[in-house]
Amino acid sequence: MTRTPPTSAVFTAAVTLKPAQPEHFDLAFTATTQPCPWPKAYGGDLVAQAAAAAMRSVTDGKSLHSMHSYFLRPADIGAEVCYEVEVVRDGRGYSTRQVRGYQNGKTLYVCLAGFAAGEAGAAFHATFADEVPDPETLPSSAEYLAERDGGSMTKESKAYWSGGRGFDMRHVPGPVYLTVEGERLPHQAVWLRPFDPLRPVDGLTDAERDLAALAYVCDYTILEPVLRVLDLPWARPGLVTASLDHAMWFHRPGPLGDWLLYVQEAAAADAGRGLGTGRFFTRDQRHLATVVQEGLIRPT
């Protein structure tokens, strides 16, 4: 049997929007959530789709610099979400948009997005530890899972972790799919890269598409440092997780053709919630973006 090679097309399909007639605000677009083996759609679909909708509403050259999101309800898989964009403010240096996602007549997602024209100023960026192993020396998710089974992992979830998410992901230390590899430390790093070159997306420049890609991929692993320190692998029977709120800042542009390092840390865990932080770096130590997300974590 010939297997279809993994592809980044799942991402570009997610952020391909269709203009629609707004009912509440100034502009509207629809987008379809992508397949996944869980009862609800992937939260990164919503963040990336809202980012794409907001960016398509800004036509004066400003670039997305931040998003602040709330996940209100789960989204159906393989179904359209309507994103309505409110033009809150357009200034010379900065613009603001509100985006609300609707499905089945209910609001399921809301965010504020900020855009900046950019100006000259002093620069600084964080760096990551030099001792992080190169991605070429680490197993891919597919290689790691090839001979492994257990817990609540199904054939569908194994295939999804291995190649269904659009990006090759390689963990430092090892993954938390079936067991927590290594010590129960509150931090990890993940090398990631699209499985193949990102395709053009209608209505977005390549730079805007790449910002949407960071917004899309960030949600896959941002809670893993919390799971790691709590000794909760993804395949633990009965484990329930869900994104609650999310913030992201885009510091500088960077193409997604090469490996990026996503450095992550658990900041807190209590009362059924966990807070994770993350930073995206290029291989030459340019800090592209920062993420903070809180999620529900229910072991049983």
N, C-alpha and C positions, 0 to 999 in steps of 0.2 A: 504494500500500500504506500503510495506517495503522499507524504505529508506536506501541507502548505507551509513554507517557511514563515517565521514570525515577521511582522511588518509594523511599521509606525503608522500605517493608514488608519488604524483604529483611533488615533489621536486626531488626525486631520479630518476624519469623518465627523468626530464629535464637535469640532469647532467650525464646521461649515454651516453657516446660518442662512435662513431664508427670510427675506423681509415679510412682515405681516402688518395687519391693520391694528394700530394701538387702540386699546379700550380705556386705559387709565392715564398714560403719560404721553411723551412726545414721539417716541419711536418704538417699534416692536420687531422682534425677530423670533423665529422658531428654530430649535435644534433638537436632535434626537439623542437620548442617552444610549450608551454603547453596551453590548452584551457583557455580563459578568455572572459568576455562578452563585451569587448571594440573593437574598430576598429583595434587595433594594439596589438602585443604581449607585455607581461609584461617585463619591462626593466631588472628586476632581473634575468630573464632567461638568458639574454645575459651576464651579469656580472658573474653569477655562471658558465655558460658553458665555458666562456673564462678562468675563474680561473681553472676549471677542465682541460682544454686543456693545459694551461701553466704548471700546476703541473705534468701532465703526461709526459712533456718533460724534467723534472728535475729528474735525477735518482741517484744522489749522496747524498741523505739524507737531502738536504737543504729544509727549510720550507718557504712557501709563507709569506712575511712580508708586502707587499704593492701592491696596484693596482691603476692605474690612467687611467680613461676611458673617452671616448667621444662617445656619441650616435649620429650617423650621419643621419640615416634614420630609419623610423619605420620598424619593422619586421613583416612578415605575421604570422598569428596564425596557429599552427599545421603544420608548414612547416619546412624543414631542413634549418639550417644555417651551412655553412662550415667555420670552424675556422682554419686559417693557423698560425702556430707558427714559429717565427724567433728566432733562438738561437743567441741573440745579444752578450752575454758575459757569460763565465763560469770562475770564479775565485775561489781561495781557500775558501774565506769567503762569497762571494756574487755572485749571478748569475742574469742575466736580460733576460727577454723575451718580445718580441712584439707579440701581438695577433691581428689579423684582422678577423672580421666576414663578410662573403659574402653571399648574397642571391639575386637571380634573376640577377646575373652578376654584382652586385654593392656592394661596401663596405658600411655596415650599422653600424659597430661598430669597434673601435680600442682601444687598451689599452697597457700600459707597466706594466709589473709585475716584482717585485723584490723578490729574494729569499735569505735567510741568513742561514749560517751553525750554528750560535749561538755561544756564548762564555760567559765566566764568567764576571760578572759586577754588579754594584750596581743596586738596583731595587726600583721602586716607581710606585704607581698606584693611580688614582683618586678613589673616593668613591661616593656613592649616598646617598641622605637624608634618614635617618632611618624612617621618618614618611610616606613613601610610603606604601599604603595598600598592604597587601598580595594578591597574585593573586586569592587564594581560596575565598576571600571575594568579588570579582568583577564579574560582569556578563560576560560571553563569548559573542562574536559577535552574535552568533546564538540566545542566550537568549535575548540580547538587541534588536535585530531586529524582534523577533518572532511576536510581535503584532504591529509593526510599519511599515508605508508605507509613501510615499510622494516623491515630487520632481521628478527627472528623474530616480529614482530607478525602475528597472524592476524585474520580478521574477528571471531572470538569474543573475542580479547583486546582488540581495539579497542572493541568494544561494551561490554565489562566495564569498561575504564578510563573510557569515556565516560559510562556511566549505570548500570552494574550493581552498584555498590558501596553504594548507598543514600544517599550523601552527595555533594553538589556540592563539588568540590575545585579551588582556584585557587592556583597556585604563584607564589612570589616567591623568586628569579627564575623563569624558565620551567620547565616540567616536565622530567623525565628519562626520558620514555617511549621516545623514539627516539634522541635525542642529548642530551648534557648541555648545556642552554641556559645561556649566560653563562659566567662564569669557573668554574674548578674550585675553588670555595670550599667549606670544610667546614661550611657552614650554609645553611639555607633557612627559609622560612616557608610555611605552607599555610593559606589561609582555607577553612573548611569549614562546611557547613550541611546538614541533612537536605533531600532533594529536596522533601518535603512534610511537614506536621506529623506528629510521631511518634504512632503509635497507642497506645492503652492495651495493657498486657501483663498477662495474668492472673497474679496472685500477687505483683506488684510495684506499689508506689506510683509515681506519675509521677517523683518525685525519684529513686527507686531505678532506674527505667528509664533516666533520664538519666545516672546513673553508669555503668550498663551500656553505654550508647551511647558514652561516652568510652572505656571499655575496649575496645569493639568497633572503633572507627574509628582508634584510635591506632596500630595495627600496620600499616596500609596504607603509611605513608610514613616510619616512624621510621628505617629504614635508608637512606633516600634521600640524606641528607647524606654518608654514607660512599660510596655509589655516585657521588655528584657529585664528590667530591674525588679519587676513583680513576678518573674518566672512564669509568664503566660504566653506560650507559643500560639500562633494563629489557629492551629489545628486542635487546640484544647477543646474537648467536647463541652458544649454549653456556653462558650465564650461569645459575648455580644459586644460589639464596638459600634460607635457611630460618631461622626463629626458633629460638633456643637457650634463652635465658632472658629474663625480663621482670620489671620491678618498676614499680609504679605507686602514687602517693600522691594521695589526694583531699583537697584543702585546704579547699574551701568549695563549697557548692552553687551551681548556676547553670543556668537553663533552656537547652535547646538549640533554641529557636525562631529565634534570630538567628545571624549569623555568629560563629564562634570563630576565633581565630588560633592556629595550632599552630606554635610557634617551635622549630626543631630544629637540632641541632649534632652533628657527628661528633666523638667523643671519642678514638677510637683505631681503627686497622686494622692487623692483622698476623696471620700464621700462619693465613690463611683465615677470619678472624673480624673483624667490625667492631662497634663499640659506638656507638650513637646515643642522644642525650638529647633530650627534648622537653618543652615546657610549653604548656598550654592557657590562653588568655586570652579574656575577653569583649571586645567592642569598646570598653567603657569601662574597660579595663585591669585587670579583676579576674582574678587568677591562680587558676584552678580546680584544676589538677592538674599533676603532674610525672611523666614517664615515663623510664625507662632500659631499653634493650634491647640484647642482644648477638645477633648473627646470623651464620650461616655465609654467606660470600661466596666463591663459586668461579667465577672468570671463564670457565674452559673445562672 
